[in-house]
Amino acid sequence: MRFGKILGLGMLALAGEAAAQGFDPARMAREGVAEPFVGVTTDGTPEGDLFRVETTGVSTAPVIEAAQVFLASLNEAQRARTLFPVDDAEWRHWANIHRFPRQGTSLDEMTPEQKDKAYALLRAALSERGYKTSRDIMRLNHHLGELVANFRDYGEHLYWFTVMGEPSPTEPWGWQIDGHHLVINYLVLGDQVVMTPTFMGSEPVRAASGKYAGTSILELEQEKGLAFMRSLAPEQRRAALLRAGKARGENRAEMFKDNVVIPYEGVRGEHLAAPQREALMDLIGLFVGNIRDGHARIKLEEVREHLDATHFAWIGGTGGDDVFYYRIHSPVVLIEFDHQGPIALSGPRGEATRNHVHTVVRTPNGNDYGKDLLRQHYEAVGHDPDHGHVTP
């Protein structure tokens, strides 16, 4: 069953929550996904010639093998729900909210052996830190269920896997995990990988009790972001600060915002001293470093090429307990970190808290979901009758 057929029923369940939160997921889904994909831009038009189909020298064989083993573990009905064409619109049907009609096969319905294979795919595709963060988000989602006594909406295994295309060393393919506070889109083309959009977050960000007591996420991203803002000289800080007042949610590039227009704002990389530039690269590395180490290195090299044009922007305070938002924006990466207002837990709904955090990583200028690489691939082989597929 495709997204469009189930959207209405699934969204009816969200109506009350949507009204309470001040947004309408049904409308956002209809309007956002209905738009032809353009990508995140600064003015509505993608900048060209930023991404190339090329050999990286970093093998994707472990990811291919793990995906093949995972798919082989599914039964026929599960495979039918999980497999989509590589260019299917299912890529864009993800949501970081908890109650949403999702496609694929959930961890919750898998056997223990199938779960092991699904986690093995995550482990093969991500860095050690990226895998741990992903699993800890799932564990904190279980903890949220403990706190509010609701395991219908919250739980460790309420995450769905889909696979786009057939895992291959030569043909494009990819996979997606989609659930509350954890969404990863992972396209593979030869030995190239694009792992955006990626959403990671949690409410709460630390478990003080329960089954997973002591589990926490995104502490370094919070601490190093604040430390970087504090390290700026007065004139740099003035350039970075968009405003001191922090709303309950500031992220611009979450679900159904594939085509969001975000102008460059903040202090520009070319105006940073050498130690500040390295500190900024270190901060970027926390987010990019969720992917396998070799591909993280490739991406960070790409980011460094555009460091002069990279902007750092800030909203909120810089005190030890202040809430804040920061954005790192370049032609080839967009990163957002945001303290959010409470949703499931108690507290003033209109005020942000450090106990609810959202992060988003995107590839601007048309290469989220690896779409610009796919375009180039199809242009190169679309008219080759021996290649085996037709340009969409």
Secondary structure, DSSP 4 states (H G I P E B T S, - for coil): --HHHHHHHHHHTTHHHHHHHT--HHHHHHHHHHSPP---BSSSSPPPS-------S---HHHHHHHHHHHHHS-HHHHHHHEE-TT-GGGG---SSSS----SEEGGGS-HHHHHHHHHHHHHHB-HHHHHHHHHHHHHHHHHHHHHT-TTT--TT-EEEEEES---SSS-EEEEEEETTEEEEEEEETTEEE--SEEEEESSSB--SSTTTT-B-SHHHHHHHHHHHHHS-HHHHHHHEEES---S---SSSTT-TT-B----SEEGGGS-HHHHHHHHHHHHHHHTTB-HHHHHHHHHHHHHTGGG-EEEEEE--STT--EEEEEE-SS-EEEEEE---SSSSS-TTS--TTSEEEEEE-TTTTGGGHHHHHHHHHHHTT-TTTS----
